[in-house]
Amino acid sequence: MYTILNINIGGNILTFPANDKLIELAVGETDKNGAEQSIANDGGEVLSHGKSNKEYIDSLIQLNHFIKKYYTFFNYAKLYDNAKNNNGSLIADKFKKIALDNKPLLANVDDKYIKNDLILDLFKQQSDKLK
């Protein structure tokens, strides 16, 4: 599968979509020194401030399920962005159409996803690329 998102967890990169068990193992409760793992996005911004690892494991698993459920949208949004950046306008337009045809309407997305900031941030980031 094409990588949709990379998250830095205690210096290790977790690639999405992923296996749920892998997410649990990657985040875990503590690092090798017994401290809670810090979880950061691609830009280095720490995401786990004020939350327990259990909450983040649950959020990351929800994010993973969301990416898998709407994989076509995320995949073609990334392909569109790559093609646009490489001046492939004809193919970029085709990718954009496929992405928009498969873009989930937030009104139709399960309520548990709407309450997840990680999901909303990723959804907004990918949607903004299609504008």
C-alpha positions as CSV (number, residue, x, y, z in Angstrom):
1,M,0.0,0.0,0.0
2,Y,1.1,3.6,-0.7
3,T,2.2,5.5,2.4
4,I,-0.3,8.1,3.5
5,L,1.2,9.4,6.7
6,N,4.4,9.0,8.8
7,I,4.4,9.7,12.5
8,N,7.5,9.9,14.6
9,I,7.2,8.0,17.9
10,G,10.2,8.3,20.2
11,G,12.5,8.6,17.2
12,N,11.0,5.7,15.3
13,I,8.8,6.3,12.2
14,L,5.3,4.6,12.1
15,T,3.9,4.5,8.6
16,F,0.2,4.6,7.9
17,P,-1.8,2.6,6.9
18,A,-0.5,0.1,9.5
19,N,-1.5,-3.0,11.4
20,D,-3.3,-2.1,14.6
21,K,-1.1,-4.4,16.6
22,L,2.0,-2.6,15.2
23,I,0.5,0.7,16.4
24,E,0.1,-0.7,19.9
25,L,3.6,-2.0,20.0
26,A,5.1,1.1,18.5
27,V,3.5,3.5,21.0
28,G,3.4,1.1,24.0
29,E,3.2,2.5,27.5
30,T,6.9,3.5,28.0
31,D,10.2,3.8,26.1
32,K,13.3,1.7,27.0
33,N,14.1,4.1,29.9
34,G,10.6,3.8,31.4
35,A,9.4,7.2,30.2
36,E,6.2,7.7,28.2
37,Q,6.9,7.9,24.5
38,S,6.7,11.3,22.8
39,I,4.6,11.3,19.7
40,A,5.3,13.9,16.9
41,N,3.9,14.6,13.5
42,D,6.0,14.9,10.3
43,G,6.9,18.5,11.2
44,G,8.2,17.6,14.6
45,E,5.2,19.0,16.5
46,V,4.6,16.9,19.6
47,L,1.1,15.5,19.6
48,S,0.9,13.7,22.8
49,H,1.0,16.7,25.2
50,G,-1.6,16.2,28.0
51,K,-2.8,12.8,26.8
52,S,-2.0,9.3,28.0
53,N,-0.4,6.8,25.6
54,K,-3.6,4.7,25.8
55,E,-5.6,7.6,24.5
56,Y,-3.1,8.1,21.7
57,I,-3.0,4.4,20.9
58,D,-6.8,4.6,20.5
59,S,-6.6,7.8,18.4
60,L,-3.9,6.3,16.2
61,I,-5.9,3.2,15.6
62,Q,-9.0,5.3,14.7
63,L,-6.8,7.3,12.4
64,N,-5.5,4.1,10.8
65,H,-9.0,2.8,10.3
66,F,-10.1,6.1,8.8
67,I,-7.2,6.0,6.4
68,K,-8.0,2.4,5.4
69,K,-11.7,3.2,4.9
70,Y,-11.0,6.2,2.7
71,Y,-7.8,5.0,1.3
72,T,-8.8,5.8,-2.3
73,F,-9.3,9.5,-1.4
74,F,-6.0,9.8,0.6
75,N,-4.0,7.9,-2.1
76,Y,-5.3,9.9,-5.0
77,A,-5.0,13.2,-3.1
78,K,-1.3,12.4,-2.5
79,L,-0.8,11.2,-6.2
80,Y,-2.5,14.5,-7.3
81,D,-0.2,16.6,-5.1
82,N,2.9,14.7,-6.4
83,A,1.9,15.0,-10.1
84,K,1.0,18.7,-9.6
85,N,4.5,19.4,-8.1
86,N,6.1,17.5,-11.0
87,N,4.2,19.6,-13.6
88,G,2.1,16.6,-14.8
89,S,-1.1,18.7,-15.2
90,L,-3.0,16.2,-17.4
91,I,-2.5,13.3,-15.1
92,A,-2.8,15.5,-12.0
93,D,-6.3,16.5,-13.1
94,K,-7.3,12.8,-13.4
95,F,-5.9,12.1,-9.9
96,K,-7.8,15.1,-8.5
97,K,-11.1,14.0,-10.0
98,I,-10.7,10.5,-8.5
99,A,-9.8,11.9,-5.1
100,L,-12.7,14.3,-5.1
101,D,-15.1,11.5,-6.3
102,N,-13.9,9.5,-3.2
103,K,-13.7,12.3,-0.7
104,P,-15.8,11.5,2.4
105,L,-18.4,14.0,3.4
106,L,-17.8,14.8,7.1
107,A,-21.5,14.6,7.6
108,N,-21.4,11.0,6.6
109,V,-18.3,10.1,8.6
110,D,-18.8,8.1,11.9
111,D,-19.1,10.4,14.9
112,K,-16.0,8.8,16.6
113,Y,-13.9,10.1,13.8
114,I,-15.1,13.6,14.0
115,K,-14.0,13.9,17.6
116,N,-10.4,12.8,16.7
117,D,-8.1,15.8,16.2
118,L,-5.5,13.6,14.3
119,I,-8.2,12.5,11.8
120,L,-9.5,16.0,11.3
121,D,-6.0,17.5,10.8
122,L,-5.1,14.8,8.2
123,F,-8.5,15.2,6.5
124,K,-8.1,19.0,6.3
125,Q,-4.5,18.7,5.2
126,Q,-5.4,16.4,2.3
127,S,-8.5,18.3,1.4
128,D,-6.5,21.6,1.2
129,K,-4.1,19.9,-1.3
130,L,-7.0,19.5,-3.7
131,K,-8.0,23.2,-3.8
